[in-house]
Structures are given as structure tokens and as C-alpha cells.
């Protein structure tokens, strides 16, 4: 089943009301989002999927052909949380591909006080026109982080730093990942 946001000038799927890990998005293709309905400071966030102060489980999905223009962030999937939240959103066994960001993070962007688990995903073919982090971009609070386990991150293109992965303020947590041709 495809959920196509083409022409709506918004993010395709949003989790922003404190949803827990029992909120599951599974088996969908998410495409055509722009992130403008989830803008922060005038820049679009999360073209395909926008997660703010929530911790859903996104499983066996294809997130493709989304964009965020201008100084937008996270064309494919955005995970963000306020200080002190301790949230743990999950992206499992999914493909995140062929998204375009004007700013940072073509694929998956993680920001704030959370620990995102990205497990067994294929993150590829991103273009970041003016920024960092083609595949994955992480700027988390010191108590937050990102766990990348058994992922393939490949064939991403960026203007600046981190074709595969860019970590701005924290390093990677427990990680096992294949990074190539970025």
C-alpha cells in the first residue's frame, strides 16, 4: 500500500502527540512528502515521516522520493525530542531511499534528547544540496544518541560533510553498519 503525499505540501506521516512504541507503522510505501506542514523556524522537517516527542515503531516500510527544500532537515525520516524526554523511536527493516534535502540529512535525521534505534535498514541514494549527512545526520543531546545496527548506508551525495553519516554533537552509540560509495 502506498501513501502518496504528492501535491499536498506537507509531511506524509506525522507522530507528534506522544505516541509510544505500540504505535506501529508497518508495510507501507511513503512517498511524495515535502515537510512544509512540519516546518520549524520556516524550514521544512521530515518530508516522508515526521516524529516529534513520540516513539513509534516504523517497520518494513519504504520511504522514498520525498524532499525538504530550502534549509530543510531530514527528507526521509525525522526523529526529534525535547530535553529530558528519554524517548526511543525505532526504524526497523525499512528502505529509506531517493530523497532530496536542501539542508541537512537526505535520509534519516535525529535531533534532541532521544535514543533512536535504526535496525536492518537500507539507506541509499540521497542528495543533500547544501549541508551534511547524506544517509544519516545526528545532532542529539549529550544524553541522547543513535544506534545503527546491521544497516547498509550507500550511494549518498552531499555538498559538505558526511556522505554516509554525520554526527554533529554526539558519537554513535552501539553500531554495526556497512558504509560504502558515499
FIKOLZA-1660 file (N, C-alpha, C; in steps of 0.1 Angstrom, whole numbers, plus 5000, padded with zeros to 4 digits):
% residues 182
   i   px   py   pz ch aa at
   1 5008 4988 5000  A  X  N
   1 5000 5000 5000  A  X CA
   1 5009 5012 5000  A  X  C
   2 5006 5022 4991  A  X  N
   2 5014 5034 4990  A  X CA
   2 5006 5046 4996  A  X  C
   3 5012 5054 5004  A  X  N
   3 5006 5066 5009  A  X CA
   3 5014 5077 5002  A  X  C
   4 5008 5084 4993  A  X  N
   4 5014 5094 4984  A  X CA
   4 5010 5108 4988  A  X  C
   5 5020 5116 4992  A  X  N
   5 5017 5130 4996  A  X CA
   5 5019 5140 4985  A  X  C
   6 5021 5135 4973  A  X  N
   6 5024 5145 4962  A  X CA
   6 5013 5155 4961  A  X  C
   7 5018 5168 4960  A  X  N
   7 5008 5179 4958  A  X CA
   7 5002 5185 4970  A  X  C
   8 5005 5179 4982  A  X  N
   8 4999 5184 4994  A  X CA
   8 5008 5194 5002  A  X  C
   9 5020 5196 4998  A  X  N
   9 5030 5204 5005  A  X CA
   9 5030 5202 5020  A  X  C
  10 5032 5189 5024  A  X  N
  10 5032 5186 5038  A  X CA
  10 5040 5173 5040  A  X  C
  11 5042 5169 5052  A  X  N
  11 5048 5156 5055  A  X CA
  11 5037 5145 5053  A  X  C
  12 5041 5134 5049  A  X  N
  12 5031 5123 5046  A  X CA
  12 5026 5117 5059  A  X  C
  13 5034 5113 5068  A  X  N
  13 5030 5107 5081  A  X CA
  13 5036 5115 5093  A  X  C
  14 5028 5118 5103  A  X  N
  14 5033 5125 5115  A  X CA
  14 5029 5118 5127  A  X  C
  15 5039 5117 5136  A  X  N
  15 5037 5112 5150  A  X CA
  15 5042 5124 5159  A  X  C
  16 5033 5131 5165  A  X  N
  16 5037 5143 5173  A  X CA
  16 5028 5145 5185  A  X  C
  17 5021 5135 5190  A  X  N
  17 5012 5136 5201  A  X CA
  17 5016 5127 5212  A  X  C
  18 5029 5124 5214  A  X  N
  18 5033 5115 5225  A  X CA
  18 5030 5100 5222  A  X  C
  19 5029 5096 5210  A  X  N
  19 5026 5082 5207  A  X CA
  19 5038 5074 5212  A  X  C
  20 5035 5062 5218  A  X  N
  20 5045 5053 5223  A  X CA
  20 5049 5042 5213  A  X  C
  21 5057 5033 5217  A  X  N
  21 5062 5022 5208  A  X CA
  21 5052 5013 5203  A  X  C
  22 5040 5013 5210  A  X  N
  22 5029 5005 5205  A  X CA
  22 5022 5011 5193  A  X  C
  23 5025 5024 5189  A  X  N
  23 5021 5030 5177  A  X CA
  23 5030 5025 5166  A  X  C
  24 5024 5017 5157  A  X  N
  24 5032 5010 5147  A  X CA
  24 5028 5014 5133  A  X  C
  25 5038 5017 5124  A  X  N
  25 5035 5019 5110  A  X CA
  25 5043 5008 5103  A  X  C
  26 5036 4999 5096  A  X  N
  26 5042 4987 5091  A  X CA
  26 5037 4984 5077  A  X  C
  27 5047 4982 5068  A  X  N
  27 5043 4976 5055  A  X CA
  27 5039 4987 5044  A  X  C
  28 5041 4999 5047  A  X  N
  28 5037 5010 5037  A  X CA
  28 5048 5015 5029  A  X  C
  29 5045 5021 5017  A  X  N
  29 5054 5029 5010  A  X CA
  29 5050 5043 5012  A  X  C
  30 5059 5052 5017  A  X  N
  30 5056 5066 5020  A  X CA
  30 5064 5074 5010  A  X  C
  31 5057 5082 5002  A  X  N
  31 5064 5090 4991  A  X CA
  31 5057 5103 4989  A  X  C
  32 5064 5112 4983  A  X  N
  32 5058 5125 4978  A  X CA
  32 5057 5136 4988  A  X  C
  33 5063 5134 5000  A  X  N
  33 5061 5144 5010  A  X CA
  33 5071 5156 5009  A  X  C
  34 5068 5167 5015  A  X  N
  34 5077 5179 5014  A  X CA
  34 5081 5185 5027  A  X  C
  35 5074 5181 5038  A  X  N
  35 5078 5186 5051  A  X CA
  35 5074 5199 5055  A  X  C
  36 5067 5207 5046  A  X  N
  36 5063 5220 5049  A  X CA
  36 5053 5222 5060  A  X  C
  37 5044 5212 5062  A  X  N
  37 5035 5212 5073  A  X CA
  37 5041 5209 5086  A  X  C
  38 5054 5205 5087  A  X  N
  38 5061 5203 5099  A  X CA
  38 5073 5212 5100  A  X  C
  39 5072 5224 5095  A  X  N
  39 5083 5234 5095  A  X CA
  39 5086 5238 5109  A  X  C
  40 5099 5241 5111  A  X  N
  40 5105 5247 5123  A  X CA
  40 5113 5259 5119  A  X  C
  41 5110 5270 5124  A  X  N
  41 5118 5282 5120  A  X CA
  41 5117 5285 5105  A  X  C
  42 5106 5281 5099  A  X  N
  42 5104 5284 5085  A  X CA
  42 5110 5274 5075  A  X  C
  43 5118 5264 5081  A  X  N
  43 5124 5253 5072  A  X CA
  43 5116 5240 5074  A  X  C
  44 5114 5233 5063  A  X  N
  44 5106 5221 5064  A  X CA
  44 5114 5209 5071  A  X  C
  45 5107 5201 5078  A  X  N
  45 5113 5190 5085  A  X CA
  45 5106 5177 5082  A  X  C
  46 5113 5166 5080  A  X  N
  46 5106 5153 5078  A  X CA
  46 5097 5152 5066  A  X  C
  47 5103 5151 5054  A  X  N
  47 5094 5151 5042  A  X CA
  47 5085 5138 5042  A  X  C
  48 5091 5127 5045  A  X  N
  48 5083 5114 5044  A  X CA
  48 5076 5112 5058  A  X  C
  49 5084 5111 5068  A  X  N
  49 5078 5108 5082  A  X CA
  49 5084 5118 5092  A  X  C
  50 5076 5124 5100  A  X  N
  50 5080 5134 5110  A  X CA
  50 5076 5128 5124  A  X  C
  51 5086 5127 5132  A  X  N
  51 5084 5121 5146  A  X CA
  51 5089 5132 5156  A  X  C
  52 5081 5138 5164  A  X  N
  52 5085 5148 5174  A  X CA
  52 5079 5144 5187  A  X  C
  53 5087 5142 5197  A  X  N
  53 5082 5139 5211  A  X CA
  53 5073 5127 5211  A  X  C
  54 5077 5117 5203  A  X  N
  54 5069 5104 5203  A  X CA
  54 5079 5093 5200  A  X  C
  55 5075 5081 5202  A  X  N
  55 5085 5070 5200  A  X CA
  55 5078 5058 5193  A  X  C
  56 5073 5061 5181  A  X  N
  56 5066 5050 5173  A  X CA
  56 5076 5039 5169  A  X  C
  57 5071 5028 5164  A  X  N
  57 5079 5018 5157  A  X CA
  57 5075 5018 5142  A  X  C
  58 5085 5021 5134  A  X  N
  58 5083 5021 5119  A  X CA
  58 5090 5009 5114  A  X  C
  59 5082 5000 5108  A  X  N
  59 5087 4987 5105  A  X CA
  59 5083 4983 5090  A  X  C
  60 5093 4977 5083  A  X  N
  60 5091 4972 5070  A  X CA
  60 5084 4982 5061  A  X  C
  61 5089 4994 5061  A  X  N
  61 5083 5004 5052  A  X CA
  61 5094 5008 5041  A  X  C
  62 5089 5014 5031  A  X  N
  62 5098 5020 5021  A  X CA
  62 5094 5035 5021  A  X  C
  63 5105 5043 5024  A  X  N
  63 5103 5058 5025  A  X CA
  63 5111 5063 5013  A  X  C
  64 5105 5068 5003  A  X  N
  64 5112 5072 4990  A  X CA
  64 5106 5084 4984  A  X  C
  65 5114 5091 4976  A  X  N
  65 5110 5102 4967  A  X CA
  65 5103 5113 4975  A  X  C
  66 5108 5117 4987  A  X  N
  66 5103 5128 4995  A  X CA
  66 5114 5139 4994  A  X  C
  67 5110 5151 4998  A  X  N
  67 5120 5162 4998  A  X CA
  67 5117 5172 5009  A  X  C
  68 5128 5180 5012  A  X  N
  68 5126 5192 5020  A  X CA
  68 5135 5202 5014  A  X  C
  69 5129 5213 5010  A  X  N
  69 5136 5224 5003  A  X CA
  69 5142 5234 5012  A  X  C
  70 5148 5244 5007  A  X  N
  70 5154 5255 5015  A  X CA
  70 5165 5249 5024  A  X  C
  71 5164 5253 5037  A  X  N
  71 5174 5247 5047  A  X CA
  71 5167 5236 5054  A  X  C
  72 5158 5228 5047  A  X  N
  72 5151 5217 5053  A  X CA
  72 5160 5206 5059  A  X  C
  73 5154 5198 5068  A  X  N
  73 5161 5188 5075  A  X CA
  73 5154 5175 5074  A  X  C
  74 5161 5164 5071  A  X  N
  74 5156 5151 5071  A  X CA
  74 5145 5148 5060  A  X  C
  75 5149 5147 5048  A  X  N
  75 5139 5145 5037  A  X CA
  75 5131 5132 5039  A  X  C
  76 5138 5121 5044  A  X  N
  76 5131 5108 5045  A  X CA
  76 5124 5107 5058  A  X  C
  77 5131 5106 5070  A  X  N
  77 5125 5105 5083  A  X CA
  77 5132 5114 5093  A  X  C
  78 5124 5121 5101  A  X  N
  78 5129 5130 5111  A  X CA
  78 5125 5125 5125  A  X  C
  79 5135 5123 5134  A  X  N
  79 5132 5120 5148  A  X CA
  79 5137 5131 5156  A  X  C
  80 5128 5137 5164  A  X  N
  80 5132 5148 5173  A  X CA
  80 5125 5148 5187  A  X  C
  81 5132 5153 5197  A  X  N
  81 5126 5152 5210  A  X CA
  81 5131 5163 5219  A  X  C
  82 5123 5168 5228  A  X  N
  82 5127 5179 5238  A  X CA
  82 5136 5173 5248  A  X  C
  83 5143 5182 5255  A  X  N
  83 5152 5178 5266  A  X CA
  83 5145 5171 5277  A  X  C
  84 5151 5160 5282  A  X  N
  84 5145 5153 5293  A  X CA
  84 5135 5142 5289  A  X  C
  85 5133 5141 5276  A  X  N
  85 5122 5131 5271  A  X CA
  85 5126 5117 5273  A  X  C
  86 5139 5113 5269  A  X  N
  86 5143 5099 5270  A  X CA
  86 5136 5090 5261  A  X  C
  87 5130 5095 5250  A  X  N
  87 5122 5087 5241  A  X CA
  87 5131 5078 5232  A  X  C
  88 5126 5067 5227  A  X  N
  88 5133 5057 5220  A  X CA
  88 5125 5052 5207  A  X  C
  89 5124 5061 5197  A  X  N
  89 5117 5057 5185  A  X CA
  89 5126 5046 5177  A  X  C
  90 5119 5039 5169  A  X  N
  90 5126 5028 5162  A  X CA
  90 5122 5028 5147  A  X  C
  91 5132 5026 5139  A  X  N
  91 5131 5024 5124  A  X CA
  91 5137 5010 5121  A  X  C
  92 5128 5001 5118  A  X  N
  92 5133 4987 5116  A  X CA
  92 5130 4981 5102  A  X  C
  93 5140 4974 5097  A  X  N
  93 5139 4967 5085  A  X CA
  93 5131 4974 5074  A  X  C
  94 5136 4987 5072  A  X  N
  94 5129 4995 5062  A  X CA
  94 5140 5000 5051  A  X  C
  95 5135 5005 5040  A  X  N
  95 5143 5011 5030  A  X CA
  95 5140 5026 5030  A  X  C
  96 5150 5034 5031  A  X  N
  96 5149 5048 5030  A  X CA
  96 5158 5053 5018  A  X  C
  97 5152 5057 5007  A  X  N
  97 5159 5060 4995  A  X CA
  97 5154 5071 4987  A  X  C
  98 5163 5077 4979  A  X  N
  98 5160 5086 4968  A  X CA
  98 5152 5099 4973  A  X  C
  99 5156 5104 4985  A  X  N
  99 5150 5116 4990  A  X CA
  99 5160 5127 4988  A  X  C
 100 5155 5140 4987  A  X  N
 100 5164 5151 4985  A  X CA
 100 5162 5162 4995  A  X  C
 101 5173 5166 5001  A  X  N
 101 5172 5177 5011  A  X CA
 101 5180 5189 5007  A  X  C
 102 5173 5201 5009  A  X  N
 102 5180 5213 5006  A  X CA
 102 5191 5217 5017  A  X  C
 103 5188 5213 5029  A  X  N
 103 5197 5215 5040  A  X CA
 103 5204 5202 5044  A  X  C
 104 5203 5198 5057  A  X  N
 104 5209 5186 5062  A  X CA
 104 5200 5174 5062  A  X  C
 105 5207 5162 5060  A  X  N
 105 5201 5149 5061  A  X CA
 105 5191 5146 5050  A  X  C
 106 5196 5139 5040  A  X  N
 106 5187 5134 5030  A  X CA
 106 5179 5122 5034  A  X  C
 107 5185 5113 5043  A  X  N
 107 5178 5101 5047  A  X CA
 107 5171 5102 5060  A  X  C
 108 5178 5100 5071  A  X  N
 108 5173 5100 5084  A  X CA
 108 5180 5110 5093  A  X  C
 109 5172 5119 5099  A  X  N
 109 5177 5130 5107  A  X CA
 109 5173 5128 5122  A  X  C
 110 5182 5128 5131  A  X  N
 110 5179 5126 5145  A  X CA
 110 5184 5139 5153  A  X  C
 111 5175 5145 5161  A  X  N
 111 5179 5157 5168  A  X CA
 111 5172 5157 5182  A  X  C
 112 5179 5162 5192  A  X  N
 112 5173 5163 5205  A  X CA
 112 5177 5153 5215  A  X  C
 113 5168 5151 5225  A  X  N
 113 5171 5142 5237  A  X CA
 113 5163 5129 5235  A  X  C
 114 5169 5120 5227  A  X  N
 114 5163 5107 5224  A  X CA
 114 5174 5097 5220  A  X  C
 115 5170 5085 5220  A  X  N
 115 5179 5074 5215  A  X CA
 115 5171 5067 5204  A  X  C
 116 5175 5069 5192  A  X  N
 116 5168 5063 5180  A  X CA
 116 5175 5050 5177  A  X  C
 117 5168 5040 5175  A  X  N
 117 5173 5027 5170  A  X CA
 117 5169 5026 5155  A  X  C
 118 5180 5024 5147  A  X  N
 118 5178 5021 5133  A  X CA
 118 5184 5007 5131  A  X  C
 119 5176 4998 5127  A  X  N
 119 5180 4984 5127  A  X CA
 119 5176 4977 5113  A  X  C
 120 5187 4972 5107  A  X  N
 120 5185 4964 5094  A  X CA
 120 5178 4972 5083  A  X  C
 121 5182 4984 5082  A  X  N
 121 5177 4993 5071  A  X CA
 121 5187 4995 5060  A  X  C
 122 5181 4998 5048  A  X  N
 122 5189 5001 5036  A  X CA
 122 5187 5016 5033  A  X  C
 123 5197 5024 5035  A  X  N
 123 5196 5038 5034  A  X CA
 123 5205 5043 5023  A  X  C
 124 5199 5047 5011  A  X  N
 124 5207 5049 5000  A  X CA
 124 5201 5059 4990  A  X  C
 125 5210 5064 4981  A  X  N
 125 5207 5073 4970  A  X CA
 125 5200 5086 4975  A  X  C
 126 5208 5093 4983  A  X  N
 126 5203 5106 4988  A  X CA
 126 5211 5117 4982  A  X  C
 127 5205 5129 4980  A  X  N
 127 5212 5141 4976  A  X CA
 127 5209 5152 4987  A  X  C
 128 5220 5157 4992  A  X  N
 128 5219 5169 5001  A  X CA
 128 5225 5181 4994  A  X  C
 129 5217 5190 4990  A  X  N
 129 5222 5201 4982  A  X CA
 129 5231 5211 4989  A  X  C
 130 5229 5214 5001  A  X  N
 130 5237 5224 5008  A  X CA
 130 5238 5221 5023  A  X  C
 131 5245 5210 5026  A  X  N
 131 5246 5206 5040  A  X CA
 131 5253 5193 5042  A  X  C
 132 5250 5186 5054  A  X  N
 132 5258 5175 5058  A  X CA
 132 5248 5163 5059  A  X  C
 133 5254 5151 5060  A  X  N
 133 5247 5139 5063  A  X CA
 133 5238 5133 5052  A  X  C
 134 5244 5127 5042  A  X  N
 134 5235 5122 5031  A  X CA
 134 5226 5111 5036  A  X  C
 135 5232 5101 5043  A  X  N
 135 5224 5089 5047  A  X CA
 135 5217 5092 5061  A  X  C
 136 5226 5095 5071  A  X  N
 136 5221 5097 5085  A  X CA
 136 5228 5110 5090  A  X  C
 137 5220 5118 5097  A  X  N
 137 5225 5130 5103  A  X CA
 137 5220 5130 5118  A  X  C
 138 5230 5132 5127  A  X  N
 138 5226 5131 5141  A  X CA
 138 5232 5143 5149  A  X  C
 139 5223 5150 5156  A  X  N
 139 5227 5161 5165  A  X CA
 139 5219 5159 5177  A  X  C
 140 5223 5150 5186  A  X  N
 140 5215 5147 5198  A  X CA
 140 5220 5154 5210  A  X  C
 141 5212 5155 5220  A  X  N
 141 5215 5160 5234  A  X CA
 141 5226 5150 5239  A  X  C
 142 5235 5155 5248  A  X  N
 142 5245 5146 5253  A  X CA
 142 5240 5133 5259  A  X  C
 143 5228 5133 5264  A  X  N
 143 5222 5120 5270  A  X CA
 143 5215 5112 5259  A  X  C
 144 5214 5117 5247  A  X  N
 144 5207 5110 5236  A  X CA
 144 5217 5103 5227  A  X  C
 145 5213 5098 5216  A  X  N
 145 5222 5092 5207  A  X CA
 145 5214 5084 5196  A  X  C
 146 5222 5077 5189  A  X  N
 146 5216 5069 5178  A  X CA
 146 5223 5056 5178  A  X  C
 147 5215 5045 5176  A  X  N
 147 5221 5031 5175  A  X CA
 147 5218 5026 5161  A  X  C
 148 5229 5024 5154  A  X  N
 148 5228 5019 5140  A  X CA
 148 5232 5004 5140  A  X  C
 149 5223 4995 5138  A  X  N
 149 5227 4981 5138  A  X CA
 149 5223 4974 5125  A  X  C
 150 5233 4967 5119  A  X  N
 150 5231 4959 5107  A  X CA
 150 5224 4967 5096  A  X  C
 151 5228 4979 5094  A  X  N
 151 5223 4987 5083  A  X CA
 151 5233 4988 5071  A  X  C
 152 5228 4991 5059  A  X  N
 152 5236 4994 5048  A  X CA
 152 5233 5009 5044  A  X  C
 153 5244 5017 5044  A  X  N
 153 5243 5031 5040  A  X CA
 153 5252 5033 5028  A  X  C
 154 5246 5036 5017  A  X  N
 154 5255 5036 5005  A  X CA
 154 5249 5046 4994  A  X  C
 155 5258 5050 4985  A  X  N
 155 5255 5058 4973  A  X CA
 155 5248 5071 4977  A  X  C
 156 5253 5078 4987  A  X  N
 156 5247 5091 4990  A  X CA
 156 5256 5102 4986  A  X  C
 157 5251 5114 4984  A  X  N
 157 5259 5125 4979  A  X CA
 157 5255 5138 4987  A  X  C
 158 5266 5144 4992  A  X  N
 158 5263 5157 5000  A  X CA
 158 5272 5168 4995  A  X  C
 159 5268 5180 4998  A  X  N
 159 5276 5192 4995  A  X CA
 159 5288 5194 5004  A  X  C
 160 5286 5190 5017  A  X  N
 160 5296 5193 5027  A  X CA
 160 5302 5180 5033  A  X  C
 161 5298 5177 5046  A  X  N
 161 5304 5166 5053  A  X CA
 161 5295 5154 5055  A  X  C
 162 5301 5142 5056  A  X  N
 162 5293 5130 5060  A  X CA
 162 5284 5125 5049  A  X  C
 163 5290 5120 5038  A  X  N
 163 5281 5114 5028  A  X CA
 163 5273 5102 5033  A  X  C
 164 5279 5094 5041  A  X  N
 164 5272 5083 5047  A  X CA
 164 5265 5087 5060  A  X  C
 165 5273 5091 5070  A  X  N
 165 5268 5095 5084  A  X CA
 165 5275 5108 5088  A  X  C
 166 5268 5117 5094  A  X  N
 166 5273 5129 5100  A  X CA
 166 5268 5129 5115  A  X  C
 167 5277 5130 5124  A  X  N
 167 5273 5131 5139  A  X CA
 167 5278 5145 5144  A  X  C
 168 5269 5154 5146  A  X  N
 168 5273 5168 5150  A  X CA
 168 5277 5170 5164  A  X  C
 169 5270 5164 5174  A  X  N
 169 5273 5167 5188  A  X CA
 169 5276 5155 5196  A  X  C
 170 5272 5143 5191  A  X  N
 170 5275 5131 5198  A  X CA
 170 5280 5120 5189  A  X  C
 171 5286 5111 5194  A  X  N
 171 5291 5100 5185  A  X CA
 171 5280 5090 5184  A  X  C
 172 5283 5079 5177  A  X  N
 172 5273 5068 5175  A  X CA
 172 5273 5060 5188  A  X  C
 173 5262 5055 5192  A  X  N
 173 5261 5045 5202  A  X CA
 173 5265 5032 5197  A  X  C
 174 5260 5021 5202  A  X  N
 174 5263 5008 5197  A  X CA
 174 5260 5007 5182  A  X  C
 175 5269 5004 5174  A  X  N
 175 5267 5004 5159  A  X CA
 175 5275 4993 5152  A  X  C
 176 5268 4987 5143  A  X  N
 176 5273 4978 5133  A  X CA
 176 5267 4982 5120  A  X  C
 177 5275 4987 5111  A  X  N
 177 5269 4993 5099  A  X CA
 177 5279 4991 5087  A  X  C
 178 5274 4989 5075  A  X  N
 178 5282 4989 5063  A  X CA
 178 5280 5003 5056  A  X  C
 179 5291 5010 5054  A  X  N
 179 5290 5023 5047  A  X CA
 179 5299 5022 5034  A  X  C
 180 5293 5025 5023  A  X  N
 180 5301 5024 5011  A  X CA
 180 5296 5034 5000  A  X  C
 181 5305 5038 4991  A  X  N
 181 5302 5046 4979  A  X CA
 181 5295 5059 4982  A  X  C
 182 5299 5066 4993  A  X  N
 182 5292 5079 4996  A  X CA
 182 5301 5090 4992  A  X  C
% end
